[in-house]
Amino acid sequence: MIQSALGFLESHTLLLATVRILVAFLILAGLVAYLVYMERKVLAFMQARLGPMRVGPWGLLQPIADGLKLLLKEDIIPAGADKWIFLLAPVISIIAAFTVFAVIPFAGNFIITDVNIGIMFILAVSSLGIYGIILGGWASNSHYPLLGAMRSAAQLVSYEVAAGMAVVGVLLISNTLSMVEIVKRQEEMGIWNIFVQPVAFFIFLVAAVAETNRNPFDLPEAESELTAGFHTEYSGFRFALYFMAEYANMVLVSCIAVTLFLGGWLQPFSSIQALSFLKFAPILTLLGAATFVVWLGKGNRVPAEKIVLMGLAVMLVVLAGLVAIPPVLQTIQGVFWFTAKVMLFLYAFIWYRGTFPRYRYDQLMQVGWRWMIPPRRLKMVCGDPYLARVAESASGGTPAMITSAFPAASSPVRSARRTVES
C-alpha cells in the first residue's frame, strides 16, 4: 500500500509538491513555536534559572499556552493608524519568510523545488520582508514604531550588501545558482565551502544575525530606547505574526548558511573511513534524548507528569528501533544531518543573545560599512577570481552566471564542448 501511494504521488508531480509544502510548513511552524521555548530554556540555564516549568512536564506545553493566549487577546488598532496597511504589514513579513523555504533543499530525497536561480530567488523574496516592518512602523502613527522601522530599513540595506558579497564567492566556486547543485558541488569536491571561504562564512554569519534583528543587532526593537520598536502598537495575533516571522527568518538564514557553507544534507567527513560510525548518529541521538527524558521523569515529583515523561521516553526508544532498520536509516540521513546543522546555528543565535551587549546605532553602521564590506570587496578582487578559475578548470565548465541563470543561452557552448570532446 505504501509503495502504491508513493508511486501515485511520484506520477502526479503537482500533488507531490503540495504534500511536501504542507509537510515542510507544519514542521517549520512547530519548530518556530518550540524555538521560543528552546530560547527561554537555554537563556535560563545560562543565567542559572529553570525557565518555563509550569505548563506541562518540564514546561513542554508552554508554546501551546503562549499560542492560545495570543489568539485570545484583543486585537487593538490605534485610532490614528492607517488601518489596512496596519493589518497587511505583518502578513507581508510572514509570507516572505515562509515562501523562501520552497527552494531550500532539506535532503537529497526531500526537495520541494529546484530552480536554477535558487539563491537569487532567496535574496529577492527574503528582502521583501522588510516592507512588513517599514509599513508596520509607518502605519502605526507613532514615533517609536516609525523610528524602529527606519532603523530596520537602514540596517537591512547595510548588511544585505555584505551578505550578497559573501555569497558571490560560493557561487563562483560552485559554478551554479541552484541550491541543490551547490550542495552536490561540495560533495564532488570532497570539502565544504566553509573551509574554502572562511572569511565569507564569517561575514555571512554576522550579516545574517543583523538581518534577523537579533542580538547584538536588535536596534529596530530596542526596548531600552524604543519601547518595543516597530511592533509597539501591535497586540494579539498580529504581534504573533511578527514574532513568527522573526523566528522563521532565523531558521531560514540558518538553512541558507548550512546549504552554502556546511554541505547541506551531507554527512560530515563521509570520505574518512574512521568516521563511518557517524551514520548511526540518528539512532544515538534518539536514545540520548530518551535517556535525558527518563532522567527528567525520575526527578519529577508530580505523578501524572512522571507518567507522561516515561511514555515519551518509551516512544523515543521505539522510534530509535524503527530508525535502526537499514532502509529507514539510509533514507533519513540527509534530513537528520541538515536538521542537526540548522539546530547548531539556532543555538548560536540564542547564545549570542545571552552573551553580547547591544551595539549603539553608530557602531552598527560602522561594523557593516567599514569592517565587513571592504575586506569582502578585497577578497572578491584578489582571491575569488583565482578560486573561480580553479573550479572552472576542474569542472570544465563555463562561467556560473551564464550556465545556471541562462541555460538556454549556454546550450550552444555545451554542445560545442561535446563536439570538441567527441
PyMOL commands that set and color helices and strands:
alter all, ss='L'
color gray80, all
select helices_A, chain A and resi 2-11+13-46+57-59+62-72+83-103+118-127+129-139+143-174+179-189+193-196+198-211+219-221+223-226+229-231+236-261+273-299+303-323+326-355+361-382+384-395+400-405+407-421
alter helices_A, ss='H'
color red, helices_A
select strands_A, chain A and resi 105-107+110-111
alter strands_A, ss='S'
color yellow, strands_A
deselect
rebuild
show_as cartoon
